[in-house]
Amino acid sequence: MINKLQRRTLSPWQMAGYALTLLVGLVIVLLVLQIYADVRPLLTQQTDVFKNHAVTVSKNISLFKTANKEAIYFNDKELDSLESQQFVKSVARFTSAQFSVNAYINVPGGGRFSTDLFFESVPDRFLDVRPDAWLWDSASSFLPIIIPEEYLQLYNFGFAESQSMPVISQGMVEQISFNIVIRGNGQSRTFTSRIVGFSGKINTILVPDDFLQWANCRYGDAAAAPHDMPHPTPAAQRPSRLLVEFDDASDQRIPSYFENRGLNISQSELENSKMVFLFRLAMLGVFVIAVIIVVLSVAIIIMSMNLVVHKNRSLFLNLYAIGYSVPQIARYYQWLVSIITALDVVAAAIVAMLLRGLYVRRLSSMFATGGSGALLFVAAAVLCMALLVLCNCSVRRIVRKTVSQN
């Protein structure tokens, strides 16, 4: 009997408006959370398109610096200043070989093809490739090398094309063994070597950092450690190039800082990090809008309940006067709102999963994706519980406040 009386107090349009706005908001909230969960591995580890990399920093070469080479090096004061900047996450130095390097390969007929090289190294954590053969110790006679991808491309599409020579693949290059001779400080040593990887980010010929520190101590022209030391201290050297990681590559202070100090930094190297920042900002913006929609939908139903109760105040007072308690009076509205809310959450989860299937198929054609929709269902369950508690408490509070004013 009481349910029939209370049913007449409600407008179907009020319930429909609540259901529709809540459904739209929940779909957007759940979809944004799931999109971020699916794309986050791509942003952090699975692809170089989005991965945050350190940028290479050097001093601009001017006419003065061509006459005074000392000006191209970073001193301790400049390094301390750079490391102290709030937008800088970490700074690493390029280590350069302080000895001569010659590579040669024997050819059939007793001939030899040789060329001079240069070596540099960086800490392993800055490498964008990490081959299995990237290991070295002082007892090893094998020296792994990483070269830039651009070097091979220049050969295939430039030199080989103009000289009518065959093009070669990365796999073919990695199968070629050659010898490396290093000389300095009145000593020399020969290593067998092979190119074990190709870097798409660091434009130099790289060898393991442990090797270069060891070789500079023994064969470097600047200083040499005693030969009987198993792990000699590296020779002191001033870096001419640095690897710098930023907390936020889109920070507006970065370009002005480097420009004011005459430092060269490739703006293109910051574009990927900027893209990640803009993507996260866009996701945050959409998420905030969706939350606002959900909050407004809840506000609509609360205001509607408030209006219904006040329009039918005499009915509620009479029900309370004849013995119905506040929970009994509010129960019908609580059940109605709870059913609509629960159905909306289920429908939103289904719609979000269907939409996820569409974009996952698109992403899988470009990247290796392996995420699941678990977060979506967990978020749906949490939202459902939160909305049910909020709506039920609000309805009961409105009824209690109305009947208590009698």
Backbone torsions as a table, in degrees:
resi	resn	phi	psi	omega
1	MET	NA	-46.9	-179.2
2	ILE	-65.5	-32.4	179.9
3	ASN	-67.3	-37.6	178.7
4	LYS	-64.6	-40.6	178.2
5	LEU	-64.6	-42.7	-177.4
6	GLN	-72.7	-29.2	179.9
7	ARG	-63.3	-33.1	-179.4
8	ARG	-71.1	-17.6	-178.3
9	THR	-80.5	-12.4	-174.4
10	LEU	-100.1	147.7	174.3
11	SER	-103.2	128.7	178.5
12	PRO	-58.0	-31.0	-178.9
13	TRP	-67.9	-32.4	177.1
14	GLN	-65.2	-44.7	178.8
15	MET	-66.8	-39.2	179.6
16	ALA	-65.4	-39.8	178.4
17	GLY	-64.1	-42.0	177.1
18	TYR	-62.8	-46.8	-177.6
19	ALA	-62.1	-42.5	-176.6
20	LEU	-69.0	-48.8	-178.5
21	THR	-65.6	-38.8	178.5
22	LEU	-64.8	-40.8	179.5
23	LEU	-61.5	-45.9	179.8
24	VAL	-61.4	-47.1	-179.2
25	GLY	-63.2	-42.7	-179.3
26	LEU	-66.2	-40.1	178.3
27	VAL	-59.5	-45.4	-178.6
28	ILE	-66.2	-44.4	-179.8
29	VAL	-59.9	-51.1	-177.8
30	LEU	-64.3	-39.3	-178.3
31	LEU	-68.2	-41.1	179.0
32	VAL	-63.6	-44.4	178.7
33	LEU	-61.0	-42.8	-178.4
34	GLN	-70.5	-38.4	177.4
35	ILE	-60.9	-45.3	-179.8
36	TYR	-63.9	-40.0	178.6
37	ALA	-64.6	-36.3	-179.7
38	ASP	-75.1	-34.9	-174.4
39	VAL	-90.3	-19.9	-176.2
40	ARG	-56.3	-43.7	177.3
41	PRO	-59.7	-32.8	177.6
42	LEU	-69.0	-33.2	-180.0
43	LEU	-71.7	-27.7	-170.3
44	THR	-108.7	-27.1	-172.6
45	GLN	-149.7	-25.2	-166.5
46	GLN	-90.8	-15.3	-176.9
47	THR	-146.2	142.5	179.7
48	ASP	-72.5	-13.2	179.7
49	VAL	-65.3	-37.1	-176.6
50	PHE	-109.3	-14.5	-171.7
51	LYS	-65.0	138.3	177.5
52	ASN	-77.2	123.2	179.0
53	HIS	-120.3	156.3	172.6
54	ALA	-72.1	149.4	178.0
55	VAL	-103.6	150.4	179.7
56	THR	-87.5	129.7	-178.1
57	VAL	-121.6	133.1	175.9
58	SER	-143.8	170.6	178.1
59	LYS	-86.7	143.8	176.7
60	ASN	-64.3	137.8	178.9
61	ILE	-88.3	118.1	179.7
62	SER	-116.2	175.5	178.9
63	LEU	-61.1	-36.9	178.7
64	PHE	-64.5	-40.2	-176.7
65	LYS	-73.4	-22.6	174.9
66	THR	-68.7	-28.4	178.3
67	ALA	-88.8	-22.9	-179.4
68	ASN	-129.3	90.7	-175.4
69	LYS	-63.6	-23.3	-179.0
70	GLU	-59.4	-23.5	-175.2
71	ALA	-73.7	-11.9	-178.7
72	ILE	-84.1	-10.7	-176.2
73	TYR	-90.6	152.7	175.8
74	PHE	-90.2	130.8	176.3
75	ASN	-95.2	174.6	-176.2
76	ASP	-61.8	-36.9	-179.6
77	LYS	-64.6	-42.0	179.6
78	GLU	-67.2	-39.4	178.3
79	LEU	-64.8	-43.2	179.1
80	ASP	-63.3	-40.1	179.3
81	SER	-63.1	-42.9	-179.6
82	LEU	-66.8	-44.3	-178.0
83	GLU	-67.6	-23.1	-178.0
84	SER	-83.8	-8.2	-178.9
85	GLN	-68.8	140.4	-175.5
86	GLN	-65.0	-29.8	-177.2
87	PHE	-85.9	-3.4	-179.3
88	VAL	-93.6	126.6	178.6
89	LYS	-87.3	-46.0	179.1
90	SER	-159.7	158.2	179.3
91	VAL	-132.8	132.5	177.3
92	ALA	-128.8	149.1	-178.2
93	ARG	-98.2	144.4	165.0
94	PHE	-75.6	131.2	173.6
95	THR	-100.7	126.7	-179.0
96	SER	-105.0	148.8	177.7
97	ALA	-68.6	132.1	178.8
98	GLN	-101.5	30.2	-178.1
99	PHE	-148.5	166.4	-180.0
100	SER	-83.8	147.6	-177.9
101	VAL	-130.0	132.0	177.2
102	ASN	-132.1	131.1	177.4
103	ALA	-111.4	138.5	178.0
104	TYR	-145.0	155.8	176.4
105	ILE	-138.7	132.1	179.0
106	ASN	-78.1	137.0	179.6
107	VAL	-114.0	155.0	179.7
108	PRO	-56.0	142.3	-179.6
109	GLY	97.7	2.8	177.0
110	GLY	90.1	3.5	179.7
111	GLY	-83.9	173.2	179.9
112	ARG	-145.6	133.5	174.2
113	PHE	-107.0	125.5	-176.9
114	SER	-138.6	158.8	178.2
115	THR	-155.9	152.1	175.0
116	ASP	-83.2	145.2	-179.8
117	LEU	-130.7	177.4	170.6
118	PHE	-135.9	151.5	179.4
119	PHE	-122.5	146.3	169.0
120	GLU	-139.9	164.3	177.1
121	SER	-144.6	157.2	174.8
122	VAL	-137.9	159.1	175.2
123	PRO	-55.8	143.2	-172.9
124	ASP	-57.9	-30.8	-175.5
125	ARG	-68.0	-13.8	178.6
126	PHE	-92.1	-4.5	-179.3
127	LEU	-74.5	138.4	175.4
128	ASP	-90.8	-5.8	171.6
129	VAL	-130.9	145.4	-179.3
130	ARG	-137.7	79.6	-177.8
131	PRO	-64.3	155.7	178.1
132	ASP	-63.6	-29.8	-177.4
133	ALA	-84.3	7.7	-176.6
134	TRP	-81.7	62.0	179.8
135	LEU	-135.0	146.0	177.9
136	TRP	-156.5	143.5	168.9
137	ASP	-141.7	168.4	-171.9
138	SER	-64.4	-17.2	178.9
139	ALA	-91.2	-5.5	-175.7
140	SER	-86.7	140.9	175.6
141	SER	-102.3	3.5	178.4
142	PHE	-104.5	133.2	-178.1
143	LEU	-120.4	108.6	177.3
144	PRO	-76.6	147.8	-177.6
145	ILE	-133.8	140.5	171.7
146	ILE	-116.6	131.3	177.8
147	ILE	-119.0	160.7	177.6
148	PRO	-68.1	147.1	175.0
149	GLU	-60.0	-31.3	-177.5
150	GLU	-62.3	-32.2	-179.4
151	TYR	-61.4	-45.4	179.4
152	LEU	-67.9	-37.8	178.2
153	GLN	-66.0	-38.5	177.1
154	LEU	-62.6	-38.5	177.9
155	TYR	-67.6	-50.5	-174.2
156	ASN	-66.1	-42.9	-173.7
157	PHE	-101.4	-2.7	178.1
158	GLY	-120.6	-74.6	-175.0
159	PHE	-64.3	-50.3	-177.7
160	ALA	-62.3	-36.7	-179.8
161	GLU	-66.6	-42.9	-177.0
162	SER	-76.3	-25.7	-177.3
163	GLN	-102.4	6.2	-179.7
164	SER	56.5	41.1	178.3
165	MET	-103.8	157.8	-178.1
166	PRO	-70.6	147.6	174.4
167	VAL	-82.9	156.0	-177.9
168	ILE	-131.9	149.0	-179.3
169	SER	-94.0	168.2	176.8
170	GLN	-61.7	-39.6	179.5
171	GLY	-61.9	-38.5	178.3
172	MET	-66.7	-42.3	-179.0
173	VAL	-62.6	-39.0	-177.2
174	GLU	-69.6	-13.4	178.2
175	GLN	-90.0	-9.4	-175.6
176	ILE	-87.2	123.8	175.6
177	SER	-100.8	146.2	178.0
178	PHE	-148.3	177.7	-178.0
179	ASN	-111.1	145.4	176.7
180	ILE	-120.4	128.2	175.8
181	VAL	-114.8	123.8	176.4
182	ILE	-111.0	138.2	-177.3
183	ARG	-135.1	141.5	176.2
184	GLY	167.0	153.6	178.2
185	ASN	57.7	32.9	177.9
186	GLY	73.4	15.3	-178.7
187	GLN	-130.8	164.4	175.9
188	SER	-151.3	158.1	177.0
189	ARG	-155.5	145.6	-179.2
190	THR	-111.2	135.4	177.4
191	PHE	-123.6	147.2	165.2
192	THR	-82.1	145.7	-172.9
193	SER	-146.2	163.7	178.5
194	ARG	-160.4	145.3	175.3
195	ILE	-77.8	119.0	-174.0
196	VAL	-107.2	-4.5	-179.5
197	GLY	-170.6	166.4	-178.6
198	PHE	-129.6	123.0	-178.5
199	SER	-91.5	134.6	176.0
200	GLY	-96.2	-0.2	-173.9
201	LYS	-122.5	-35.5	-173.8
202	ILE	-105.3	117.7	-172.3
203	ASN	-94.8	73.5	176.0
204	THR	-163.7	170.8	176.4
205	ILE	-90.2	115.6	-172.3
206	LEU	-104.8	140.5	170.2
207	VAL	-127.2	163.3	179.5
208	PRO	-55.8	140.6	-177.5
209	ASP	-62.8	-36.4	178.7
210	ASP	-61.5	-40.2	179.6
211	PHE	-64.4	-46.9	-174.2
212	LEU	-68.5	-36.6	176.2
213	GLN	-62.7	-43.4	179.7
214	TRP	-66.1	-45.3	-176.4
215	ALA	-68.2	-37.4	178.6
216	ASN	-62.4	-34.9	180.0
217	CYS	-68.9	-36.2	-175.8
218	ARG	-92.8	-35.6	-173.4
219	TYR	-116.5	-1.2	-179.0
220	GLY	-68.4	145.6	-178.6
221	ASP	-76.3	-24.9	-175.0
222	ALA	-76.3	-41.6	-178.1
223	ALA	-158.7	156.5	179.2
224	ALA	-140.0	142.3	177.9
225	ALA	-92.2	157.6	176.8
226	PRO	-57.2	142.4	-174.8
227	HIS	-68.3	-20.1	-176.5
228	ASP	-87.6	1.5	178.2
229	MET	-82.6	126.4	-178.2
230	PRO	-70.9	-33.9	179.0
231	HIS	-135.1	79.9	-176.2
232	PRO	-67.9	154.3	176.8
233	THR	-73.1	133.0	-179.1
234	PRO	-61.4	147.0	176.3
235	ALA	-66.5	140.5	179.2
236	ALA	-67.7	134.3	178.4
237	GLN	-149.7	147.8	179.6
238	ARG	-91.9	132.1	-178.5
239	PRO	-79.4	143.0	173.5
240	SER	-103.2	-14.8	176.3
241	ARG	-137.0	149.8	-178.9
242	LEU	-130.7	154.9	169.1
243	LEU	-108.7	124.0	-174.9
244	VAL	-122.7	128.2	173.4
245	GLU	-103.1	139.4	-179.9
246	PHE	-111.7	147.3	172.5
247	ASP	-67.1	-39.1	179.1
248	ASP	-144.2	105.2	-174.8
249	ALA	-68.6	-13.9	178.5
250	SER	-90.1	3.9	178.8
251	ASP	-57.9	126.5	-175.9
252	GLN	-67.6	-14.6	180.0
253	ARG	-77.5	-19.4	-174.5
254	ILE	-64.4	-54.9	-178.4
255	PRO	-58.4	-42.6	-177.2
256	SER	-67.9	-36.8	-180.0
257	TYR	-62.1	-48.7	-176.9
258	PHE	-72.1	-34.2	178.9
259	GLU	-67.9	-42.4	-178.4
260	ASN	-65.9	-24.5	-178.1
261	ARG	-103.7	10.6	176.9
262	GLY	65.3	33.8	-179.4
263	LEU	-103.3	142.2	-177.3
264	ASN	-99.3	124.6	176.3
265	ILE	-139.8	130.8	-177.7
266	SER	-73.1	119.3	179.4
267	GLN	-65.3	-28.8	-179.6
268	SER	-64.8	-27.8	-179.7
269	GLU	-70.4	-17.6	179.5
270	LEU	-91.6	-9.3	-173.7
271	GLU	-64.5	-40.5	-179.7
272	ASN	-62.2	-43.3	178.8
273	SER	-65.5	-37.4	177.1
274	LYS	-64.3	-39.0	179.4
275	MET	-63.3	-41.1	177.7
276	VAL	-62.5	-44.5	180.0
277	PHE	-61.3	-44.0	-179.6
278	LEU	-66.6	-37.0	177.6
279	PHE	-62.7	-46.5	179.4
280	ARG	-64.3	-38.1	178.3
281	LEU	-64.3	-41.5	178.6
282	ALA	-64.2	-42.9	178.1
283	MET	-61.6	-41.1	178.9
284	LEU	-64.0	-42.4	179.9
285	GLY	-62.5	-45.3	178.8
286	VAL	-64.1	-40.7	179.8
287	PHE	-62.2	-43.7	179.5
288	VAL	-62.4	-42.3	178.7
289	ILE	-62.3	-42.0	179.5
290	ALA	-63.7	-42.0	178.3
291	VAL	-62.7	-39.3	177.6
292	ILE	-61.6	-41.2	178.5
293	ILE	-61.8	-44.7	178.9
294	VAL	-62.2	-45.2	-179.9
295	VAL	-61.7	-41.3	179.1
296	LEU	-65.4	-37.9	179.0
297	SER	-65.3	-41.2	176.5
298	VAL	-65.3	-39.6	178.0
299	ALA	-63.4	-35.9	179.3
300	ILE	-63.0	-46.8	-177.8
301	ILE	-69.0	-35.0	178.4
302	ILE	-66.7	-43.9	178.1
303	MET	-65.7	-35.8	178.1
304	SER	-65.0	-44.2	177.4
305	MET	-62.2	-39.6	178.7
306	ASN	-62.7	-42.2	179.6
307	LEU	-67.2	-41.7	179.4
308	VAL	-60.9	-46.2	-178.4
309	VAL	-64.0	-41.7	-178.6
310	HIS	-72.3	-34.4	177.8
311	LYS	-68.3	-30.8	-178.0
312	ASN	-114.0	39.5	-175.3
313	ARG	-62.2	-39.1	-178.8
314	SER	-64.7	-37.8	178.0
315	LEU	-61.8	-45.6	-179.0
316	PHE	-66.6	-37.5	178.6
317	LEU	-66.5	-39.1	178.8
318	ASN	-66.4	-41.8	178.8
319	LEU	-62.9	-39.5	179.4
320	TYR	-68.6	-36.4	-177.5
321	ALA	-69.8	-32.6	-178.1
322	ILE	-87.1	4.3	170.7
323	GLY	118.6	-3.2	177.8
324	TYR	-75.6	134.0	179.9
325	SER	-82.4	168.5	178.2
326	VAL	-59.9	-46.0	177.9
327	PRO	-60.8	-36.3	179.0
328	GLN	-67.9	-40.2	179.7
329	ILE	-68.0	-39.0	-176.0
330	ALA	-81.8	-14.8	-170.8
331	ARG	-60.1	-43.2	-177.8
332	TYR	-60.1	-46.9	-179.4
333	TYR	-67.0	-36.7	178.6
334	GLN	-64.7	-43.8	178.6
335	TRP	-64.2	-42.4	-178.5
336	LEU	-63.1	-48.3	-180.0
337	VAL	-65.5	-38.4	-179.4
338	SER	-65.0	-42.3	179.9
339	ILE	-64.8	-45.0	178.9
340	ILE	-61.7	-43.4	-179.0
341	THR	-63.7	-46.9	-178.8
342	ALA	-63.1	-44.0	178.7
343	LEU	-63.0	-38.3	178.2
344	ASP	-63.4	-42.8	-179.8
345	VAL	-63.5	-43.6	178.7
346	VAL	-63.1	-46.1	179.6
347	ALA	-63.4	-40.2	179.3
348	ALA	-63.7	-40.9	178.6
349	ALA	-63.3	-41.1	179.2
350	ILE	-65.1	-46.3	179.7
351	VAL	-62.3	-42.9	179.7
352	ALA	-63.2	-39.0	178.5
353	MET	-66.5	-38.9	177.4
354	LEU	-63.7	-43.4	177.9
355	LEU	-66.4	-35.7	177.3
356	ARG	-61.8	-40.2	178.4
357	GLY	-58.6	-35.1	179.8
358	LEU	-67.8	-47.7	-176.9
359	TYR	-78.2	-26.2	177.0
360	VAL	-66.1	-39.6	176.5
361	ARG	-61.6	-37.4	178.2
362	ARG	-68.7	-44.7	-179.8
363	LEU	-65.8	-38.8	-177.3
364	SER	-65.1	-20.3	176.5
365	SER	-78.6	-14.4	-179.3
366	MET	-113.6	-33.8	-176.6
367	PHE	-132.3	164.0	174.4
368	ALA	-86.2	107.5	-178.5
369	THR	-111.5	144.8	-179.5
370	GLY	-147.2	23.3	-178.0
371	GLY	-78.5	169.3	177.9
372	SER	-124.3	169.9	-180.0
373	GLY	-93.0	19.6	-176.7
374	ALA	-60.8	-41.2	-178.2
375	LEU	-59.9	-36.8	-178.0
376	LEU	-61.2	-45.1	-178.2
377	PHE	-72.5	-35.4	176.2
378	VAL	-64.0	-45.5	179.2
379	ALA	-63.5	-38.5	178.8
380	ALA	-63.4	-43.0	179.6
381	ALA	-63.8	-42.8	179.9
382	VAL	-64.6	-44.6	179.1
383	LEU	-63.4	-40.1	-179.9
384	CYS	-61.8	-47.0	179.6
385	MET	-62.3	-44.3	-178.3
386	ALA	-63.6	-43.5	-179.3
387	LEU	-67.5	-39.3	179.2
388	LEU	-63.2	-44.7	179.1
389	VAL	-63.2	-45.4	-178.0
390	LEU	-63.0	-47.9	-176.6
391	CYS	-67.6	-43.2	-179.4
392	ASN	-63.8	-43.4	178.9
393	CYS	-64.7	-38.1	-179.0
394	SER	-67.3	-43.5	179.5
395	VAL	-62.5	-45.6	180.0
396	ARG	-63.3	-39.2	-179.7
397	ARG	-64.4	-39.6	-179.8
398	ILE	-64.6	-44.4	179.8
399	VAL	-64.6	-45.0	-179.6
400	ARG	-61.0	-43.3	-178.3
401	LYS	-64.1	-36.4	-177.5
402	THR	-70.2	-49.2	-175.5
403	VAL	-74.0	-23.7	-179.4
404	SER	-77.0	-15.2	-179.1
405	GLN	-82.8	-3.6	-179.8
406	ASN	-68.6	NA	NA
